[in-house]
Amino acid sequence: MKELTHNAKIAVLRILNDIVNADNIVKDVEIEYMDEIARSFKLADNYMNEVNSLVTLQALSIVRTLPTDKKEKIAQLMGKMIVIDEDINYNEVKLYNAVCESCNIEKDFKIEDYPDFTFSGPFVNPEDLMNINN
């Protein structure tokens, strides 16, 4: 997704950073994945300064304006971030669903695709984990 603007790249990383922090546990593999994406975006090593200064609502506003194919790729990045640590956290999935809803992204994350992964968080609303477009 190198064809994204600089601001769009930072917006994507802001959203991914929110997913990383959604379970209050930041694992090395998640940081490595963020760094890998930042390198693929050709961002400077201090990219997190910009990511941290961007408000999530601003990031959503930027992503909302992107073409459908770019949004689908962002959804794939979010999905991979959820499962990169082999644990599917309720808060991460809720965030994924909220971003998809806010930005008009077709949801494609299905927890049943990951039968060997653990689940964490307050799974009180199973419908939140289903691939349902409201």
N, C-alpha and C positions, 0 to 999 in steps of 0.2 A: 504494500500500500504506500509505496514511496511517492505516489502522485497526490497524496494529501497535502494540504497546506501545513505550514508549521503549527499554526493554532489548532488545526484539526488533530494533528499528531499528539499535541499536548493534551487535548480534550480526551482522546482515546485513552491515553495513559492515566489521566485523572480518574476516569471511570474504572479502569482496571485496578488502580490503586485503592479505590473505594471497595472493590470486591475483595482485594487482598486483606483489607483491614476489617471487613464485615464480621469476621468471627473472632476478632481480637487476638488472633494468633498469626504472626507473620513468619512463614517458613522460608528457609534459604532457597528452596526450589521456586517459590513464588517470586522472590527478588531476582533470581537468575532469569526467570521468564520475562519479567519486566525489562531487565537490562538487555535481553536478547531482542525484544521488540524495539526498544530505544535504539539499539545498534542498527536494526533493519530500517528504522526511520532516519538513520544517519544524524542522530541528535548528539549534542555534546555530553560529556560525562556528568555534567551538573544539571541534567534535565529535570531532576526531581525538584529543584528549586522552583522552576516554572510550573511543574505539576502541582506542587503544594500551594502555589499562589493563585491557582485557578479554582474558582468556586464550582462545585459540582453542577449547579444550575446553569452556569455559563457553559460548561462542558456539554451538557445535554442540549443546550440551545445550538451549539456548533454542530453536534452530531445530527441533530434533527434536520439540518439543511443539506446533508450529504445525499448523494444519489443512493438508490436502493442497493446496488451491488456493493457499495462501500459499507453500508449499514450491515449487510449480511456478513461481510468479513469481520466487522467489529463484533457481531454476535458470536462468531466462531472464536474470536480471541477471548471474549468473556467466558464462553463455555469452557475453553481450555484452561483458563485461569481458575475456574471453579474446581476442576478435577485434577489439576497439576499435582496437588499434594495427596491424591488418592482418597480424599475425604470430601463428601458433598455436604456443605454446611447450609442449613436452612436460610440463614441471613444472606448468604451469597446468592442463593437461588432467588430469593425475594428481590434482591438488588437487580439481578439479571432481568427478572420479569418487569420491574419498574422501569428500567432503562428501555427495554423493548417497547413497553406501552407508551412511554413518554416520547420516544423517537420514531414511532410507527415502524418498528422492526418486527418482521415475522419471527415468532419464537420457534426455535428448533432444538432447544436443549431438552433432552429426555433422560431422566434419571435411570430409566430401565435399560439404557445403553451401557450402564456401568454397574453390573451386578456384583462385582467383586470389591467395590469401594465401600468405605464406611460412611455412615451418615451421622451428622452432629447438629446440635442446635435444637430449638424447641419446635419439633415437627407437630404442631397442633392443627395446622390447616393443610391436610394432604393435597387439596386441590391446588395449592400454590406450587406444588412440585410437578404438576401435570402439564402437559403441553396443550394448554387451553388458551385460545385467543378470545378475549372478551370483546 
